[in-house]
Amino acid sequence: MNPQKIISIRKASFAMLLMGAAGLAACLPAAASDALSTPPAGFVWTGGYAGVHLGYGGGRTTVTELDFYTFSEFGDTQFKFNSNGFLGGVHAGYNWQSGQLVYGVEVDLTGANIDNTVANSMLPRSNESFSTSVDWFSTARVRLGYSIDRFLPFVTGGFAFGHARSSYDDNDAAQNNHAIADNVVAGWTIGAGAQYALTDNWSLRAEYLYVDLEDSRGAFQYAGDTFRYDFDNDIHVVRLGASYKF
């Protein structure tokens, strides 16, 4: 083939390629705009909602003696014990959806009966006991989920606060020494769950939350000395709920 014809063909092909690329580039903004304006396929989670939840909570309390006393003959200054109980409450929030990504905010208020009283097992001959009770807590969280039509797995996290009453008692009628911390304390929470939309308005959920409440302190005085106790309460929560989307 004539070299000049080959060069002419290549020039024509290159020109066509440039024209095609230019046309594609011109179409991209319009295509991107269409993609952004296209509503999510399947169920749409965008909107406000409110609901109720029920569940079970397990607490873990760590008591730390901060001064001159120990909880055993071996110098232990920490004692840990578990508590548990049922809980229930209300929640409300708002979701936004972009494609399959669902993000939003949620607040809840939960009444609880998470409590326990235990003897000091590290010093069996004593009458000492420890107790804790969490009767309510609340959270304010962000949620991030991935929509699979009506199924929405999500992660969540944010702030928490609640009322905890913890104590140490020597159960000695003569001395009557007890340290009580009875406070509303702040903290944080993190968790995960899944939600399923039964209808356009009603959905069911299951979720787990770990709630870490701030330490609180109680103290008593004996023979001129002050004995201070630090109480650290953490809660593991599993709950089921139903929500109505407005």
VEXKEDO-362411 format. One record per residue: x, y, z of N, C-alpha, C in turn; residue in three letters. Coordinates in nm, 3 decimals, m for minus. Layout:
# residues N
<ketor <X Y Z> <X Y Z> <X Y Z> Ala>
...
END
This chain:
# residues 246
<ketor <0.086 m0.120 0.000> <0.000 0.000 0.000> <0.088 0.123 0.000> Met>
<ketor <0.043 0.226 m0.066> <0.118 0.351 m0.076> <0.135 0.412 0.062> Asn>
<ketor <0.259 0.448 0.095> <0.284 0.506 0.228> <0.200 0.629 0.255> Pro>
<ketor <0.174 0.710 0.149> <0.096 0.830 0.169> <m0.048 0.796 0.208> Gln>
<ketor <m0.103 0.684 0.147> <m0.239 0.642 0.183> <m0.244 0.595 0.328> Lys>
<ketor <m0.138 0.524 0.370> <m0.133 0.477 0.510> <m0.136 0.595 0.604> Ile>
<ketor <m0.056 0.698 0.572> <m0.051 0.817 0.657> <m0.186 0.886 0.660> Ile>
<ketor <m0.253 0.893 0.544> <m0.385 0.957 0.537> <m0.487 0.881 0.620> Ser>
<ketor <m0.483 0.745 0.613> <m0.575 0.664 0.692> <m0.553 0.685 0.841> Ile>
<ketor <m0.425 0.689 0.883> <m0.393 0.708 1.024> <m0.441 0.844 1.072> Arg>
<ketor <m0.422 0.949 0.985> <m0.466 1.082 1.024> <m0.618 1.086 1.041> Lys>
<ketor <m0.687 1.019 0.947> <m0.833 1.017 0.955> <m0.880 0.941 1.080> Ala>
<ketor <m0.814 0.828 1.112> <m0.851 0.750 1.231> <m0.825 0.830 1.358> Ser>
<ketor <m0.713 0.900 1.360> <m0.679 0.980 1.478> <m0.780 1.093 1.497> Phe>
<ketor <m0.820 1.155 1.382> <m0.918 1.262 1.389> <m1.051 1.210 1.442> Ala>
<ketor <m1.091 1.089 1.396> <m1.217 1.032 1.443> <m1.210 0.998 1.591> Met>
<ketor <m1.092 0.949 1.635> <m1.073 0.917 1.776> <m1.085 1.042 1.863> Leu>
<ketor <m1.024 1.153 1.816> <m1.033 1.278 1.889> <m1.178 1.327 1.897> Leu>
<ketor <m1.249 1.316 1.784> <m1.388 1.360 1.782> <m1.473 1.276 1.877> Met>
<ketor <m1.446 1.144 1.879> <m1.520 1.056 1.970> <m1.492 1.087 2.115> Gly>
<ketor <m1.364 1.112 2.147> <m1.327 1.145 2.285> <m1.390 1.277 2.328> Ala>
<ketor <m1.390 1.374 2.236> <m1.450 1.503 2.268> <m1.600 1.489 2.294> Ala>
<ketor <m1.664 1.405 2.210> <m1.807 1.382 2.230> <m1.836 1.314 2.362> Gly>
<ketor <m1.751 1.214 2.398> <m1.768 1.145 2.526> <m1.749 1.240 2.643> Leu>
<ketor <m1.645 1.326 2.633> <m1.619 1.422 2.739> <m1.736 1.518 2.755> Ala>
<ketor <m1.796 1.556 2.641> <m1.910 1.647 2.647> <m2.030 1.582 2.713> Ala>
<ketor <m2.043 1.448 2.698> <m2.158 1.376 2.755> <m2.143 1.345 2.903> Cys>
<ketor <m2.018 1.342 2.954> <m1.995 1.299 3.092> <m2.066 1.386 3.196> Leu>
<ketor <m2.058 1.522 3.187> <m2.129 1.602 3.288> <m2.279 1.573 3.291> Pro>
<ketor <m2.338 1.559 3.171> <m2.482 1.532 3.166> <m2.513 1.395 3.228> Ala>
<ketor <m2.427 1.295 3.200> <m2.448 1.161 3.255> <m2.433 1.162 3.407> Ala>
<ketor <m2.331 1.235 3.457> <m2.311 1.244 3.601> <m2.429 1.312 3.668> Ala>
<ketor <m2.480 1.419 3.601> <m2.595 1.490 3.657> <m2.717 1.400 3.664> Ser>
<ketor <m2.737 1.321 3.558> <m2.850 1.228 3.556> <m2.837 1.125 3.667> Asp>
<ketor <m2.712 1.075 3.690> <m2.690 0.973 3.793> <m2.722 1.028 3.931> Ala>
<ketor <m2.682 1.155 3.955> <m2.706 1.214 4.086> <m2.854 1.244 4.109> Leu>
<ketor <m2.924 1.276 4.001> <m3.066 1.309 4.015> <m3.156 1.187 4.013> Ser>
<ketor <m3.099 1.070 3.978> <m3.178 0.948 3.976> <m3.204 0.899 4.118> Thr>
<ketor <m3.329 0.877 4.155> <m3.356 0.829 4.292> <m3.300 0.691 4.315> Pro>
<ketor <m3.271 0.654 4.440> <m3.218 0.521 4.469> <m3.315 0.412 4.423> Pro>
<ketor <m3.259 0.305 4.372> <m3.343 0.192 4.330> <m3.397 0.120 4.452> Ala>
<ketor <m3.521 0.074 4.445> <m3.579 m0.001 4.555> <m3.632 0.090 4.664> Gly>
<ketor <m3.633 0.039 4.787> <m3.689 0.111 4.901> <m3.606 0.234 4.934> Phe>
<ketor <m3.672 0.345 4.966> <m3.604 0.469 5.000> <m3.614 0.492 5.151> Val>
<ketor <m3.498 0.505 5.216> <m3.493 0.519 5.361> <m3.500 0.663 5.407> Trp>
<ketor <m3.490 0.759 5.317> <m3.489 0.900 5.355> <m3.616 0.938 5.431> Thr>
<ketor <m3.601 1.010 5.541> <m3.715 1.058 5.616> <m3.699 1.044 5.766> Gly>
<ketor <m3.790 1.105 5.839> <m3.790 1.095 5.984> <m3.864 0.972 6.031> Gly>
<ketor <m3.834 0.929 6.152> <m3.897 0.810 6.207> <m3.895 0.815 6.360> Tyr>
<ketor <m3.978 0.734 6.420> <m3.981 0.718 6.566> <m4.026 0.576 6.597> Ala>
<ketor <m3.989 0.527 6.715> <m4.025 0.390 6.746> <m3.999 0.353 6.890> Gly>
<ketor <m4.013 0.226 6.919> <m3.992 0.171 7.054> <m3.895 0.054 7.045> Val>
<ketor <m3.830 0.021 7.156> <m3.737 m0.093 7.160> <m3.742 m0.160 7.297> His>
<ketor <m3.713 m0.289 7.296> <m3.703 m0.371 7.417> <m3.576 m0.453 7.408> Leu>
<ketor <m3.518 m0.487 7.523> <m3.397 m0.567 7.516> <m3.345 m0.610 7.652> Gly>
<ketor <m3.217 m0.643 7.652> <m3.151 m0.695 7.771> <m3.012 m0.634 7.780> Tyr>
<ketor <m2.971 m0.602 7.901> <m2.841 m0.540 7.919> <m2.757 m0.613 8.021> Gly>
<ketor <m2.628 m0.622 7.995> <m2.534 m0.679 8.089> <m2.430 m0.575 8.126> Gly>
<ketor <m2.416 m0.549 8.255> <m2.321 m0.448 8.301> <m2.195 m0.509 8.357> Gly>
<ketor <m2.089 m0.431 8.356> <m1.961 m0.472 8.415> <m1.911 m0.356 8.499> Arg>
<ketor <m1.900 m0.376 8.630> <m1.857 m0.270 8.722> <m1.718 m0.301 8.775> Thr>
<ketor <m1.632 m0.202 8.769> <m1.498 m0.213 8.827> <m1.487 m0.114 8.942> Thr>
<ketor <m1.465 m0.165 9.063> <m1.449 m0.081 9.181> <m1.301 m0.072 9.214> Val>
<ketor <m1.249 0.049 9.227> <m1.107 0.070 9.258> <m1.095 0.149 9.388> Thr>
<ketor <m1.022 0.095 9.484> <m0.994 0.165 9.609> <m0.875 0.257 9.585> Glu>
<ketor <m0.890 0.385 9.619> <m0.788 0.484 9.582> <m0.695 0.524 9.696> Leu>
<ketor <m0.717 0.472 9.816> <m0.637 0.520 9.928> <m0.563 0.408 10.000> Asp>
<ketor <m0.599 0.377 10.126> <m0.515 0.292 10.207> <m0.565 0.150 10.223> Phe>
<ketor <m0.676 0.118 10.161> <m0.741 m0.010 10.190> <m0.730 m0.102 10.069> Tyr>
<ketor <m0.730 m0.233 10.096> <m0.730 m0.331 9.987> <m0.847 m0.427 10.006> Thr>
<ketor <m0.886 m0.493 9.898> <m1.002 m0.581 9.899> <m0.965 m0.727 9.927> Phe>
<ketor <m0.837 m0.756 9.949> <m0.797 m0.893 9.978> <m0.671 m0.892 10.064> Ser>
<ketor <m0.629 m1.010 10.102> <m0.507 m1.022 10.182> <m0.382 m1.005 10.096> Glu>
<ketor <m0.400 m0.995 9.965> <m0.284 m0.988 9.874> <m0.266 m0.850 9.813> Phe>
<ketor <m0.334 m0.750 9.868> <m0.313 m0.614 9.824> <m0.394 m0.573 9.702> Gly>
<ketor <m0.498 m0.650 9.667> <m0.580 m0.613 9.550> <m0.661 m0.487 9.579> Asp>
<ketor <m0.654 m0.392 9.490> <m0.728 m0.267 9.506> <m0.842 m0.255 9.405> Thr>
<ketor <m0.867 m0.360 9.327> <m0.978 m0.360 9.232> <m1.066 m0.482 9.252> Gln>
<ketor <m1.195 m0.459 9.236> <m1.291 m0.569 9.241> <m1.389 m0.550 9.125> Phe>
<ketor <m1.412 m0.657 9.047> <m1.499 m0.649 8.930> <m1.615 m0.746 8.946> Lys>
<ketor <m1.733 m0.703 8.904> <m1.849 m0.791 8.909> <m1.949 m0.753 8.800> Phe>
<ketor <m2.039 m0.846 8.770> <m2.135 m0.828 8.661> <m2.275 m0.799 8.716> Asn>
<ketor <m2.356 m0.737 8.632> <m2.497 m0.714 8.663> <m2.575 m0.730 8.533> Ser>
<ketor <m2.705 m0.745 8.543> <m2.785 m0.762 8.422> <m2.930 m0.728 8.450> Asn>
<ketor <m3.008 m0.713 8.342> <m3.149 m0.682 8.357> <m3.213 m0.642 8.226> Gly>
<ketor <m3.344 m0.628 8.229> <m3.420 m0.592 8.110> <m3.424 m0.440 8.092> Phe>
<ketor <m3.458 m0.400 7.971> <m3.464 m0.257 7.940> <m3.565 m0.233 7.829> Leu>
<ketor <m3.609 m0.110 7.818> <m3.702 m0.072 7.712> <m3.708 0.079 7.700> Gly>
<ketor <m3.745 0.128 7.581> <m3.750 0.272 7.565> <m3.801 0.315 7.429> Gly>
<ketor <m3.771 0.439 7.395> <m3.817 0.500 7.271> <m3.697 0.558 7.196> Val>
<ketor <m3.712 0.570 7.064> <m3.607 0.629 6.982> <m3.669 0.710 6.869> His>
<ketor <m3.592 0.804 6.814> <m3.636 0.885 6.701> <m3.514 0.932 6.624> Ala>
<ketor <m3.531 0.954 6.494> <m3.418 0.998 6.414> <m3.458 1.041 6.274> Gly>
<ketor <m3.356 1.064 6.192> <m3.378 1.104 6.052> <m3.269 1.043 5.967> Tyr>
<ketor <m3.309 0.990 5.851> <m3.215 0.930 5.755> <m3.209 1.012 5.627> Asn>
<ketor <m3.091 1.013 5.568> <m3.072 1.061 5.432> <m3.014 0.947 5.349> Trp>
<ketor <m3.045 0.944 5.220> <m2.996 0.836 5.135> <m2.933 0.892 5.009> Gln>
<ketor <m2.814 0.843 4.974> <m2.744 0.878 4.850> <m2.703 0.748 4.784> Ser>
<ketor <m2.772 0.708 4.677> <m2.748 0.578 4.618> <m2.788 0.470 4.718> Gly>
<ketor <m2.694 0.383 4.750> <m2.721 0.279 4.850> <m2.671 0.317 4.989> Gln>
<ketor <m2.603 0.431 4.999> <m2.551 0.478 5.127> <m2.661 0.550 5.204> Leu>
<ketor <m2.684 0.506 5.328> <m2.784 0.568 5.414> <m2.713 0.620 5.539> Val>
<ketor <m2.733 0.747 5.570> <m2.670 0.805 5.689> <m2.772 0.890 5.762> Tyr>
<ketor <m2.756 0.902 5.892> <m2.854 0.977 5.969> <m2.814 0.998 6.113> Gly>
<ketor <m2.906 1.052 6.190> <m2.885 1.079 6.333> <m3.001 1.016 6.410> Val>
<ketor <m2.972 0.977 6.535> <m3.076 0.914 6.617> <m3.051 0.944 6.763> Glu>
<ketor <m3.159 0.965 6.837> <m3.153 0.979 6.983> <m3.246 0.874 7.044> Val>
<ketor <m3.214 0.832 7.166> <m3.301 0.736 7.234> <m3.298 0.760 7.384> Asp>
<ketor <m3.402 0.714 7.450> <m3.411 0.717 7.596> <m3.458 0.579 7.640> Leu>
<ketor <m3.380 0.516 7.730> <m3.405 0.377 7.768> <m3.412 0.363 7.919> Thr>
<ketor <m3.520 0.308 7.968> <m3.529 0.272 8.108> <m3.473 0.132 8.128> Gly>
<ketor <m3.404 0.109 8.239> <m3.335 m0.019 8.259> <m3.346 m0.066 8.404> Ala>
<ketor <m3.324 m0.194 8.419> <m3.318 m0.255 8.552> <m3.193 m0.341 8.560> Asn>
<ketor <m3.079 m0.278 8.534> <m2.951 m0.348 8.534> <m2.887 m0.330 8.671> Ile>
<ketor <m2.892 m0.433 8.755> <m2.839 m0.416 8.891> <m2.792 m0.550 8.947> Asp>
<ketor <m2.714 m0.540 9.054> <m2.667 m0.659 9.126> <m2.597 m0.616 9.254> Asn>
<ketor <m2.599 m0.706 9.353> <m2.524 m0.689 9.477> <m2.447 m0.817 9.503> Thr>
<ketor <m2.316 m0.804 9.526> <m2.233 m0.923 9.545> <m2.145 m0.905 9.667> Val>
<ketor <m2.107 m1.017 9.728> <m2.014 m1.016 9.840> <m1.870 m1.008 9.789> Ala>
<ketor <m1.782 m0.961 9.873> <m1.640 m0.955 9.839> <m1.581 m1.096 9.843> Asn>
<ketor <m1.576 m1.160 9.728> <m1.529 m1.298 9.721> <m1.378 m1.309 9.741> Ser>
<ketor <m1.306 m1.198 9.733> <m1.161 m1.203 9.754> <m1.125 m1.204 9.903> Met>
<ketor <m1.224 m1.174 9.987> <m1.202 m1.176 10.131> <m1.325 m1.242 10.196> Leu>
<ketor <m1.334 m1.375 10.183> <m1.456 m1.447 10.224> <m1.495 m1.426 10.370> Pro>
<ketor <m1.402 m1.401 10.457> <m1.436 m1.389 10.599> <m1.498 m1.254 10.633> Arg>
<ketor <m1.495 m1.163 10.538> <m1.552 m1.031 10.564> <m1.699 m1.029 10.526> Ser>
<ketor <m1.770 m0.925 10.568> <m1.909 m0.903 10.529> <m1.922 m0.797 10.421> Asn>
<ketor <m1.812 m0.761 10.360> <m1.813 m0.653 10.263> <m1.895 m0.691 10.139> Glu>
<ketor <m1.961 m0.590 10.080> <m2.038 m0.614 9.959> <m2.028 m0.493 9.866> Ser>
<ketor <m2.056 m0.520 9.739> <m2.056 m0.417 9.636> <m2.190 m0.423 9.562> Phe>
<ketor <m2.238 m0.310 9.518> <m2.362 m0.309 9.442> <m2.357 m0.203 9.333> Ser>
<ketor <m2.438 m0.223 9.232> <m2.452 m0.123 9.126> <m2.593 m0.131 9.069> Thr>
<ketor <m2.640 m0.019 9.017> <m2.772 m0.013 8.954> <m2.771 0.096 8.848> Ser>
<ketor <m2.809 0.059 8.726> <m2.828 0.156 8.617> <m2.976 0.152 8.583> Val>
<ketor <m3.049 0.261 8.610> <m3.193 0.258 8.590> <m3.239 0.330 8.463> Asp>
<ketor <m3.150 0.408 8.400> <m3.182 0.464 8.269> <m3.055 0.514 8.202> Trp>
<ketor <m3.059 0.519 8.071> <m2.950 0.581 7.994> <m3.007 0.633 7.862> Phe>
<ketor <m2.932 0.723 7.801> <m2.976 0.784 7.676> <m2.854 0.800 7.584> Ser>
<ketor <m2.877 0.794 7.453> <m2.768 0.813 7.358> <m2.809 0.910 7.249> Thr>
<ketor <m2.711 0.975 7.190> <m2.729 1.059 7.070> <m2.621 1.014 6.973> Ala>
<ketor <m2.662 0.954 6.859> <m2.567 0.885 6.773> <m2.583 0.923 6.627> Arg>
<ketor <m2.478 0.898 6.550> <m2.487 0.898 6.404> <m2.498 0.753 6.359> Val>
<ketor <m2.564 0.733 6.244> <m2.578 0.598 6.188> <m2.531 0.601 6.043> Arg>
<ketor <m2.465 0.493 6.003> <m2.419 0.479 5.865> <m2.452 0.339 5.818> Leu>
<ketor <m2.532 0.329 5.711> <m2.575 0.199 5.664> <m2.562 0.183 5.514> Gly>
<ketor <m2.583 0.061 5.466> <m2.576 0.029 5.324> <m2.706 m0.040 5.286> Tyr>
<ketor <m2.785 0.027 5.203> <m2.917 m0.023 5.169> <m2.911 m0.135 5.067> Ser>
<ketor <m2.973 m0.247 5.099> <m2.994 m0.357 5.004> <m3.146 m0.369 4.991> Ile>
<ketor <m3.203 m0.273 4.916> <m3.348 m0.258 4.903> <m3.408 m0.236 5.042> Asp>
<ketor <m3.486 m0.328 5.094> <m3.553 m0.309 5.222> <m3.468 m0.354 5.341> Arg>
<ketor <m3.350 m0.405 5.317> <m3.261 m0.452 5.423> <m3.150 m0.350 5.442> Phe>
<ketor <m3.126 m0.310 5.567> <m3.029 m0.205 5.597> <m2.938 m0.244 5.713> Leu>
<ketor <m2.821 m0.300 5.685> <m2.722 m0.317 5.792> <m2.655 m0.183 5.821> Pro>
<ketor <m2.618 m0.158 5.947> <m2.563 m0.027 5.981> <m2.467 m0.037 6.099> Phe>
<ketor <m2.382 0.065 6.109> <m2.299 0.086 6.227> <m2.340 0.219 6.288> Val>
<ketor <m2.311 0.237 6.416> <m2.357 0.357 6.485> <m2.263 0.391 6.600> Thr>
<ketor <m2.261 0.517 6.638> <m2.177 0.558 6.750> <m2.204 0.703 6.788> Gly>
<ketor <m2.171 0.738 6.912> <m2.192 0.875 6.954> <m2.179 0.892 7.104> Gly>
<ketor <m2.258 0.983 7.159> <m2.252 1.018 7.300> <m2.355 0.938 7.380> Phe>
<ketor <m2.327 0.923 7.509> <m2.420 0.854 7.599> <m2.414 0.920 7.736> Ala>
<ketor <m2.524 0.909 7.808> <m2.524 0.946 7.949> <m2.633 0.867 8.019> Phe>
<ketor <m2.620 0.851 8.150> <m2.717 0.772 8.223> <m2.700 0.786 8.372> Gly>
<ketor <m2.793 0.728 8.447> <m2.790 0.735 8.592> <m2.741 0.603 8.649> His>
<ketor <m2.634 0.610 8.726> <m2.576 0.491 8.789> <m2.562 0.515 8.939> Ala>
<ketor <m2.600 0.415 9.017> <m2.581 0.420 9.162> <m2.498 0.299 9.202> Arg>
<ketor <m2.376 0.324 9.248> <m2.284 0.217 9.286> <m2.238 0.239 9.429> Ser>
<ketor <m2.204 0.129 9.498> <m2.165 0.145 9.638> <m2.072 0.034 9.686> Ser>
<ketor <m1.998 0.066 9.790> <m1.922 m0.031 9.869> <m1.973 m0.022 10.012> Tyr>
<ketor <m1.992 m0.139 10.078> <m2.045 m0.140 10.215> <m1.971 m0.247 10.294> Asp>
<ketor <m1.923 m0.211 10.413> <m1.854 m0.312 10.495> <m1.952 m0.394 10.578> Asp>
<ketor <m2.081 m0.357 10.578> <m2.185 m0.433 10.647> <m2.150 m0.461 10.794> Asn>
<ketor <m2.080 m0.368 10.854> <m2.042 m0.379 10.995> <m2.131 m0.282 11.073> Asp>
<ketor <m2.217 m0.336 11.157> <m2.311 m0.250 11.229> <m2.239 m0.150 11.318> Ala>
<ketor <m2.124 m0.187 11.369> <m2.051 m0.097 11.458> <m1.986 0.017 11.381> Ala>
<ketor <m1.927 m0.016 11.265> <m1.855 0.086 11.189> <m1.947 0.159 11.090> Gln>
<ketor <m2.039 0.083 11.027> <m2.135 0.140 10.932> <m2.065 0.224 10.825> Asn>
<ketor <m1.962 0.166 10.765> <m1.888 0.237 10.660> <m1.944 0.200 10.523> Asn>
<ketor <m1.985 0.298 10.450> <m2.028 0.273 10.314> <m1.997 0.396 10.227> His>
<ketor <m1.959 0.367 10.103> <m1.928 0.472 10.006> <m2.027 0.458 9.890> Ala>
<ketor <m2.098 0.566 9.861> <m2.201 0.562 9.758> <m2.172 0.667 9.651> Ile>
<ketor <m2.180 0.626 9.525> <m2.172 0.719 9.412> <m2.307 0.713 9.340> Ala>
<ketor <m2.380 0.821 9.342> <m2.515 0.827 9.286> <m2.520 0.948 9.192> Asp>
<ketor <m2.493 0.923 9.063> <m2.475 1.035 8.971> <m2.534 1.008 8.833> Asn>
<ketor <m2.564 1.115 8.762> <m2.586 1.109 8.617> <m2.451 1.137 8.552> Val>
<ketor <m2.402 1.039 8.476> <m2.268 1.049 8.419> <m2.274 1.040 8.267> Val>
<ketor <m2.178 1.105 8.201> <m2.170 1.104 8.055> <m2.083 0.987 8.010> Ala>
<ketor <m2.071 0.970 7.880> <m1.987 0.864 7.825> <m1.999 0.858 7.674> Gly>
<ketor <m1.974 0.741 7.618> <m1.981 0.722 7.473> <m2.037 0.584 7.443> Trp>
<ketor <m2.077 0.565 7.318> <m2.134 0.437 7.276> <m2.097 0.406 7.132> Thr>
<ketor <m2.092 0.278 7.101> <m2.066 0.232 6.965> <m2.141 0.101 6.946> Ile>
<ketor <m2.183 0.073 6.823> <m2.258 m0.050 6.802> <m2.286 m0.077 6.656> Gly>
<ketor <m2.371 m0.174 6.631> <m2.407 m0.215 6.495> <m2.542 m0.285 6.499> Ala>
<ketor <m2.604 m0.296 6.383> <m2.733 m0.362 6.378> <m2.782 m0.378 6.236> Gly>
<ketor <m2.908 m0.415 6.223> <m2.970 m0.432 6.093> <m3.118 m0.399 6.106> Ala>
<ketor <m3.173 m0.346 5.998> <m3.312 m0.303 5.995> <m3.379 m0.355 5.868> Gln>
<ketor <m3.506 m0.391 5.878> <m3.579 m0.439 5.760> <m3.714 m0.370 5.753> Tyr>
<ketor <m3.744 m0.314 5.635> <m3.869 m0.244 5.614> <m3.979 m0.342 5.574> Ala>
<ketor <m4.077 m0.359 5.661> <m4.188 m0.448 5.632> <m4.284 m0.385 5.531> Leu>
<ketor <m4.308 m0.254 5.547> <m4.392 m0.177 5.457> <m4.322 m0.046 5.427> Thr>
<ketor <m4.389 0.046 5.358> <m4.329 0.176 5.330> <m4.312 0.258 5.457> Asp>
<ketor <m4.382 0.222 5.564> <m4.376 0.299 5.688> <m4.316 0.221 5.805> Asn>
<ketor <m4.345 0.091 5.817> <m4.303 0.016 5.933> <m4.177 m0.066 5.906> Trp>
<ketor <m4.086 m0.066 6.003> <m3.964 m0.147 5.993> <m3.932 m0.207 6.128> Ser>
<ketor <m3.859 m0.319 6.125> <m3.811 m0.386 6.245> <m3.659 m0.378 6.249> Leu>
<ketor <m3.602 m0.379 6.369> <m3.456 m0.371 6.383> <m3.406 m0.460 6.495> Arg>
<ketor <m3.279 m0.496 6.484> <m3.206 m0.562 6.591> <m3.070 m0.494 6.599> Ala>
<ketor <m3.025 m0.462 6.720> <m2.898 m0.390 6.732> <m2.827 m0.423 6.863> Glu>
<ketor <m2.697 m0.400 6.858> <m2.611 m0.415 6.976> <m2.542 m0.282 7.002> Tyr>
<ketor <m2.536 m0.242 7.129> <m2.466 m0.121 7.169> <m2.373 m0.152 7.286> Leu>
<ketor <m2.253 m0.096 7.280> <m2.164 m0.095 7.395> <m2.166 0.047 7.451> Tyr>
<ketor <m2.203 0.062 7.578> <m2.215 0.193 7.641> <m2.112 0.202 7.752> Val>
<ketor <m2.022 0.297 7.741> <m1.917 0.318 7.842> <m1.948 0.447 7.917> Asp>
<ketor <m1.993 0.435 8.042> <m2.025 0.552 8.123> <m1.903 0.597 8.202> Leu>
<ketor <m1.895 0.727 8.226> <m1.783 0.784 8.299> <m1.776 0.729 8.442> Glu>
<ketor <m1.656 0.728 8.496> <m1.638 0.684 8.635> <m1.706 0.783 8.730> Asp>
<ketor <m1.754 0.729 8.842> <m1.805 0.814 8.950> <m1.737 0.771 9.080> Ser>
<ketor <m1.744 0.856 9.182> <m1.670 0.829 9.305> <m1.755 0.848 9.428> Arg>
<ketor <m1.727 0.762 9.528> <m1.788 0.775 9.659> <m1.679 0.761 9.764> Gly>
<ketor <m1.709 0.805 9.888> <m1.606 0.801 9.993> <m1.672 0.795 10.130> Ala>
<ketor <m1.594 0.750 10.228> <m1.634 0.760 10.368> <m1.510 0.785 10.452> Phe>
<ketor <m1.532 0.832 10.574> <m1.421 0.858 10.666> <m1.429 0.761 10.783> Gln>
<ketor <m1.310 0.712 10.824> <m1.302 0.619 10.937> <m1.170 0.642 11.010> Tyr>
<ketor <m1.179 0.664 11.138> <m1.062 0.684 11.225> <m0.971 0.795 11.170> Ala>
<ketor <m1.032 0.899 11.120> <m0.956 1.013 11.071> <m0.903 0.999 10.929> Gly>
<ketor <m0.923 0.885 10.868> <m0.877 0.864 10.730> <m0.996 0.868 10.633> Asp>
<ketor <m0.969 0.911 10.510> <m1.070 0.913 10.405> <m1.043 0.798 10.308> Thr>
<ketor <m1.147 0.719 10.281> <m1.136 0.608 10.187> <m1.223 0.640 10.066> Phe>
<ketor <m1.158 0.654 9.951> <m1.228 0.691 9.828> <m1.238 0.568 9.735> Arg>
<ketor <m1.351 0.559 9.667> <m1.377 0.446 9.577> <m1.421 0.498 9.440> Tyr>
<ketor <m1.359 0.442 9.337> <m1.393 0.478 9.200> <m1.478 0.365 9.140> Asp>
<ketor <m1.591 0.401 9.080> <m1.682 0.304 9.020> <m1.690 0.328 8.870> Phe>
<ketor <m1.655 0.227 8.793> <m1.658 0.235 8.646> <m1.763 0.137 8.593> Asp>
<ketor <m1.865 0.188 8.524> <m1.975 0.105 8.475> <m1.979 0.103 8.323> Asn>
<ketor <m1.974 m0.017 8.266> <m1.990 m0.039 8.122> <m2.111 m0.128 8.100> Asp>
<ketor <m2.182 m0.108 7.988> <m2.304 m0.184 7.961> <m2.299 m0.242 7.820> Ile>
<ketor <m2.334 m0.368 7.807> <m2.354 m0.432 7.676> <m2.505 m0.448 7.657> His>
<ketor <m2.556 m0.394 7.548> <m2.701 m0.389 7.525> <m2.737 m0.461 7.395> Val>
<ketor <m2.833 m0.549 7.403> <m2.893 m0.612 7.284> <m3.041 m0.579 7.287> Val>
<ketor <m3.093 m0.523 7.177> <m3.234 m0.485 7.178> <m3.300 m0.499 7.041> Arg>
<ketor <m3.430 m0.521 7.044> <m3.514 m0.531 6.926> <m3.607 m0.410 6.926> Leu>
<ketor <m3.642 m0.362 6.805> <m3.727 m0.246 6.799> <m3.813 m0.241 6.676> Gly>
<ketor <m3.912 m0.154 6.680> <m4.000 m0.128 6.567> <m4.005 0.022 6.547> Ala>
<ketor <m4.001 0.067 6.420> <m3.999 0.209 6.388> <m4.105 0.241 6.283> Ser>
<ketor <m4.159 0.363 6.291> <m4.255 0.411 6.192> <m4.193 0.529 6.119> Tyr>
<ketor <m4.181 0.521 5.987> <m4.123 0.628 5.904> <m4.235 0.720 5.858> Lys>
<ketor <m4.217 0.849 5.882> <m4.321 0.947 5.848> <m4.318 0.981 5.698> Phe>
END
